[in-house]
Amino acid sequence: MYDYLIIGAGIVGLGVANALQEQNPDVRILIIEKETAPAIHQTGRNSNVVHSGIYYKPGSLKARLAKKGNTAIYDFCRQHGLFHDRCGKAIVATRPEELPELEKLYQRGLENGLQVSRLTEEQLKAREPYVNGVAGLLVPDAGIVNYREIASTLARLITERGSDIRYGHAVTAIEEQGQSVRVTTTEGRFEARWLINCAGLFCDRIARMAGYPVDMRIIPFRGEYYVMDSSRNHLVNHLIYPVPNPDFPFLGVHFTRMYNGKRDVGPNAVLALRREGYKKSDISLRDTLDVLSWPGFWKIARSYFGEGMAEMQRSWSKKRFVESARQLIPALEERDIHPGPAGVRAQALTIDGKLVDDFHIVKGRRSLHVCNAPSPAATASLEIGREIVASWLT
């Protein structure tokens, strides 16, 4: 029998296993993953940005773990010789009307203990000559890594320390017993003293399978990216973000200097009709009904109808997408970009239509369910693992 069984070999599940091994090198851990490798979904399809925590409510778990996680993820990359580029992020106000929100972000950054500085228009242009901005903020701790590479390294280290990872095992049943949990998969049956659910896009279903009808549901949002032609890379030096719309829960189209030398533009944010639906044609009847039958979805759809329609237009119209991106980089043309990868974000939504904004963990009798691990989950993954071990498993 194992000490701990973790469902999900994304970066959060791997971070928990790493923290358990840090606490006790002799711990027996089994990680179960339905795919053939780690980091196939959210971990391997995100923006690869190392976040600073400037956007998050002071005092929240997200703010605290983002700041600690930022340091931890850079340290991990340095220790293991992995790519990391602490290039900094410019948050840009393109119109005078955005200056009050920019100032609020500056004050929030200070409250969260971050190094953040104001940029005049001239200072902004010195850093990003092609940007359209009246002012900005510089967040120097933001940067770029390769989260799939980090996850693969974590998986290797975890197995080298004596724990097991079983790929190709989809969970079909969970039974909590007196002093253990029995988990049945498509390939076998396993038993452990504790179950830790880090199933990402399917965390709510795994929790219900274990007998816990959590008061939220995962709503999948697809983020679609474009990639700039390499001949236009000079338009973007670092990371360029707009001032976020305070009435919309996503950051807006931005520019990212990637670990492979490319420049990503995006993402938009549209409802996905499949939890792992990376193409517009990906549709799951079960996943679609899951969304449409959830009362909270209709409430949030009404609240964000205008913004949602604009996102849909950008999804179907490259012209509209470029118009949005040109607010930051006016020199960008349609011919400069081509379709890139897409990811799906697991957004937890309550029955009354409220977005679950912070990490949300449900504790069972012999199980722990990470039911919301939003951005900055990848940045904070090592510290999320340590937080779970220190606060929930002791």
MONORJO-V403319 format. One record per residue. N is the residue number from 1. RES is the residue in three letters. D_FIRST is the distance of its C-alpha to the first C-alpha in Angstrom with 2 decimals. Layout:
n->[N | N]
res->[RES | RES]
d_first->[D_FIRST | D_FIRST]
This chain:
n->[1 | 2 | 3 | 4 | 5 | 6 | 7 | 8 | 9 | 10 | 11 | 12 | 13 | 14 | 15 | 16 | 17 | 18 | 19 | 20 | 21 | 22 | 23 | 24 | 25 | 26 | 27 | 28 | 29 | 30 | 31 | 32 | 33 | 34 | 35 | 36 | 37 | 38 | 39 | 40 | 41 | 42 | 43 | 44 | 45 | 46 | 47 | 48 | 49 | 50 | 51 | 52 | 53 | 54 | 55 | 56 | 57 | 58 | 59 | 60 | 61 | 62 | 63 | 64 | 65 | 66 | 67 | 68 | 69 | 70 | 71 | 72 | 73 | 74 | 75 | 76 | 77 | 78 | 79 | 80 | 81 | 82 | 83 | 84 | 85 | 86 | 87 | 88 | 89 | 90 | 91 | 92 | 93 | 94 | 95 | 96 | 97 | 98 | 99 | 100 | 101 | 102 | 103 | 104 | 105 | 106 | 107 | 108 | 109 | 110 | 111 | 112 | 113 | 114 | 115 | 116 | 117 | 118 | 119 | 120 | 121 | 122 | 123 | 124 | 125 | 126 | 127 | 128 | 129 | 130 | 131 | 132 | 133 | 134 | 135 | 136 | 137 | 138 | 139 | 140 | 141 | 142 | 143 | 144 | 145 | 146 | 147 | 148 | 149 | 150 | 151 | 152 | 153 | 154 | 155 | 156 | 157 | 158 | 159 | 160 | 161 | 162 | 163 | 164 | 165 | 166 | 167 | 168 | 169 | 170 | 171 | 172 | 173 | 174 | 175 | 176 | 177 | 178 | 179 | 180 | 181 | 182 | 183 | 184 | 185 | 186 | 187 | 188 | 189 | 190 | 191 | 192 | 193 | 194 | 195 | 196 | 197 | 198 | 199 | 200 | 201 | 202 | 203 | 204 | 205 | 206 | 207 | 208 | 209 | 210 | 211 | 212 | 213 | 214 | 215 | 216 | 217 | 218 | 219 | 220 | 221 | 222 | 223 | 224 | 225 | 226 | 227 | 228 | 229 | 230 | 231 | 232 | 233 | 234 | 235 | 236 | 237 | 238 | 239 | 240 | 241 | 242 | 243 | 244 | 245 | 246 | 247 | 248 | 249 | 250 | 251 | 252 | 253 | 254 | 255 | 256 | 257 | 258 | 259 | 260 | 261 | 262 | 263 | 264 | 265 | 266 | 267 | 268 | 269 | 270 | 271 | 272 | 273 | 274 | 275 | 276 | 277 | 278 | 279 | 280 | 281 | 282 | 283 | 284 | 285 | 286 | 287 | 288 | 289 | 290 | 291 | 292 | 293 | 294 | 295 | 296 | 297 | 298 | 299 | 300 | 301 | 302 | 303 | 304 | 305 | 306 | 307 | 308 | 309 | 310 | 311 | 312 | 313 | 314 | 315 | 316 | 317 | 318 | 319 | 320 | 321 | 322 | 323 | 324 | 325 | 326 | 327 | 328 | 329 | 330 | 331 | 332 | 333 | 334 | 335 | 336 | 337 | 338 | 339 | 340 | 341 | 342 | 343 | 344 | 345 | 346 | 347 | 348 | 349 | 350 | 351 | 352 | 353 | 354 | 355 | 356 | 357 | 358 | 359 | 360 | 361 | 362 | 363 | 364 | 365 | 366 | 367 | 368 | 369 | 370 | 371 | 372 | 373 | 374 | 375 | 376 | 377 | 378 | 379 | 380 | 381 | 382 | 383 | 384 | 385 | 386 | 387 | 388 | 389 | 390 | 391 | 392 | 393 | 394]
res->[MET | TYR | ASP | TYR | LEU | ILE | ILE | GLY | ALA | GLY | ILE | VAL | GLY | LEU | GLY | VAL | ALA | ASN | ALA | LEU | GLN | GLU | GLN | ASN | PRO | ASP | VAL | ARG | ILE | LEU | ILE | ILE | GLU | LYS | GLU | THR | ALA | PRO | ALA | ILE | HIS | GLN | THR | GLY | ARG | ASN | SER | ASN | VAL | VAL | HIS | SER | GLY | ILE | TYR | TYR | LYS | PRO | GLY | SER | LEU | LYS | ALA | ARG | LEU | ALA | LYS | LYS | GLY | ASN | THR | ALA | ILE | TYR | ASP | PHE | CYS | ARG | GLN | HIS | GLY | LEU | PHE | HIS | ASP | ARG | CYS | GLY | LYS | ALA | ILE | VAL | ALA | THR | ARG | PRO | GLU | GLU | LEU | PRO | GLU | LEU | GLU | LYS | LEU | TYR | GLN | ARG | GLY | LEU | GLU | ASN | GLY | LEU | GLN | VAL | SER | ARG | LEU | THR | GLU | GLU | GLN | LEU | LYS | ALA | ARG | GLU | PRO | TYR | VAL | ASN | GLY | VAL | ALA | GLY | LEU | LEU | VAL | PRO | ASP | ALA | GLY | ILE | VAL | ASN | TYR | ARG | GLU | ILE | ALA | SER | THR | LEU | ALA | ARG | LEU | ILE | THR | GLU | ARG | GLY | SER | ASP | ILE | ARG | TYR | GLY | HIS | ALA | VAL | THR | ALA | ILE | GLU | GLU | GLN | GLY | GLN | SER | VAL | ARG | VAL | THR | THR | THR | GLU | GLY | ARG | PHE | GLU | ALA | ARG | TRP | LEU | ILE | ASN | CYS | ALA | GLY | LEU | PHE | CYS | ASP | ARG | ILE | ALA | ARG | MET | ALA | GLY | TYR | PRO | VAL | ASP | MET | ARG | ILE | ILE | PRO | PHE | ARG | GLY | GLU | TYR | TYR | VAL | MET | ASP | SER | SER | ARG | ASN | HIS | LEU | VAL | ASN | HIS | LEU | ILE | TYR | PRO | VAL | PRO | ASN | PRO | ASP | PHE | PRO | PHE | LEU | GLY | VAL | HIS | PHE | THR | ARG | MET | TYR | ASN | GLY | LYS | ARG | ASP | VAL | GLY | PRO | ASN | ALA | VAL | LEU | ALA | LEU | ARG | ARG | GLU | GLY | TYR | LYS | LYS | SER | ASP | ILE | SER | LEU | ARG | ASP | THR | LEU | ASP | VAL | LEU | SER | TRP | PRO | GLY | PHE | TRP | LYS | ILE | ALA | ARG | SER | TYR | PHE | GLY | GLU | GLY | MET | ALA | GLU | MET | GLN | ARG | SER | TRP | SER | LYS | LYS | ARG | PHE | VAL | GLU | SER | ALA | ARG | GLN | LEU | ILE | PRO | ALA | LEU | GLU | GLU | ARG | ASP | ILE | HIS | PRO | GLY | PRO | ALA | GLY | VAL | ARG | ALA | GLN | ALA | LEU | THR | ILE | ASP | GLY | LYS | LEU | VAL | ASP | ASP | PHE | HIS | ILE | VAL | LYS | GLY | ARG | ARG | SER | LEU | HIS | VAL | CYS | ASN | ALA | PRO | SER | PRO | ALA | ALA | THR | ALA | SER | LEU | GLU | ILE | GLY | ARG | GLU | ILE | VAL | ALA | SER | TRP | LEU | THR]
d_first->[0.00 | 3.80 | 6.70 | 8.87 | 9.62 | 13.37 | 15.72 | 18.75 | 19.72 | 23.01 | 24.22 | 22.91 | 19.26 | 19.73 | 21.54 | 18.74 | 16.30 | 19.24 | 19.83 | 16.33 | 16.76 | 20.27 | 19.18 | 16.57 | 16.70 | 13.63 | 11.30 | 8.32 | 9.46 | 9.68 | 13.18 | 14.38 | 18.16 | 20.54 | 23.18 | 23.57 | 23.71 | 23.18 | 25.91 | 27.59 | 28.76 | 29.75 | 28.85 | 30.75 | 33.62 | 34.73 | 37.82 | 36.18 | 38.06 | 36.93 | 38.05 | 39.73 | 39.22 | 42.92 | 42.54 | 40.12 | 41.15 | 41.51 | 38.90 | 36.41 | 32.85 | 33.87 | 36.82 | 34.96 | 31.99 | 34.40 | 36.45 | 33.60 | 31.87 | 35.17 | 35.34 | 31.68 | 31.84 | 35.10 | 33.76 | 30.71 | 33.17 | 35.46 | 32.77 | 31.55 | 34.97 | 34.41 | 37.25 | 38.30 | 41.67 | 42.48 | 45.58 | 46.02 | 46.75 | 50.10 | 50.16 | 53.55 | 55.95 | 58.13 | 60.50 | 61.99 | 60.47 | 56.97 | 57.92 | 56.97 | 53.40 | 53.27 | 54.34 | 51.67 | 49.05 | 50.64 | 50.48 | 46.87 | 45.98 | 47.71 | 45.93 | 42.57 | 43.65 | 44.22 | 46.87 | 48.96 | 52.65 | 55.31 | 56.97 | 60.56 | 61.62 | 62.97 | 59.82 | 57.73 | 60.03 | 59.85 | 56.08 | 56.07 | 59.62 | 59.13 | 57.48 | 59.40 | 59.00 | 61.12 | 58.57 | 54.96 | 52.16 | 50.51 | 46.83 | 46.29 | 42.54 | 41.81 | 41.13 | 39.41 | 36.28 | 34.33 | 31.10 | 29.82 | 30.38 | 28.65 | 25.56 | 25.52 | 25.85 | 22.98 | 20.72 | 21.93 | 21.43 | 17.87 | 16.94 | 19.27 | 17.41 | 14.25 | 12.36 | 12.24 | 14.61 | 14.95 | 18.52 | 20.20 | 17.48 | 19.21 | 17.38 | 18.93 | 17.22 | 15.15 | 14.50 | 13.90 | 13.17 | 13.95 | 11.12 | 8.76 | 9.74 | 9.70 | 11.47 | 13.74 | 15.68 | 18.73 | 16.89 | 13.71 | 10.93 | 7.55 | 5.38 | 5.28 | 7.47 | 10.30 | 11.99 | 14.98 | 17.63 | 19.91 | 21.32 | 24.90 | 27.37 | 24.99 | 23.40 | 25.44 | 24.46 | 20.72 | 21.42 | 23.46 | 20.89 | 18.55 | 21.58 | 23.36 | 26.92 | 27.61 | 31.33 | 31.73 | 31.58 | 31.19 | 34.61 | 34.69 | 37.62 | 38.55 | 40.09 | 42.50 | 43.79 | 46.83 | 47.26 | 50.58 | 52.62 | 52.42 | 56.19 | 55.77 | 53.05 | 55.72 | 55.74 | 52.42 | 51.75 | 48.63 | 46.83 | 49.23 | 48.26 | 50.52 | 50.77 | 48.26 | 49.72 | 48.91 | 49.06 | 46.42 | 42.72 | 42.70 | 44.26 | 46.73 | 47.63 | 47.40 | 47.74 | 45.05 | 45.60 | 42.55 | 40.74 | 42.34 | 45.86 | 46.26 | 47.23 | 45.33 | 47.21 | 45.47 | 43.50 | 44.88 | 42.62 | 42.82 | 40.80 | 38.55 | 38.42 | 35.02 | 32.02 | 31.93 | 35.68 | 37.15 | 40.42 | 42.93 | 42.59 | 38.82 | 38.65 | 35.92 | 37.29 | 34.14 | 33.95 | 37.71 | 37.69 | 34.86 | 37.26 | 40.45 | 39.13 | 37.97 | 40.89 | 40.07 | 40.78 | 44.34 | 45.00 | 43.99 | 45.82 | 48.98 | 48.53 | 48.17 | 50.28 | 52.70 | 50.18 | 48.03 | 51.04 | 51.90 | 48.43 | 48.82 | 52.24 | 50.86 | 48.19 | 50.80 | 53.67 | 53.52 | 56.83 | 55.48 | 52.45 | 54.82 | 57.10 | 54.24 | 53.25 | 56.92 | 57.07 | 55.31 | 56.67 | 60.03 | 60.56 | 57.64 | 58.84 | 57.20 | 57.63 | 55.65 | 52.24 | 50.24 | 47.11 | 43.87 | 40.19 | 38.87 | 35.78 | 34.46 | 33.75 | 31.41 | 33.69 | 32.49 | 35.35 | 35.82 | 37.55 | 40.74 | 40.97 | 39.83 | 37.89 | 34.81 | 36.01 | 33.31 | 29.55 | 28.10 | 24.64 | 23.49 | 20.98 | 19.25 | 17.53 | 13.98 | 15.21 | 17.82 | 20.24 | 22.61 | 25.38 | 28.16 | 28.10 | 31.73 | 33.72 | 33.40 | 29.63 | 29.83 | 32.07 | 29.93 | 26.47 | 25.66 | 27.02 | 25.35 | 21.98 | 23.25 | 24.73 | 21.58 | 19.63 | 22.70 | 23.83 | 21.02 | 17.76 | 19.39]
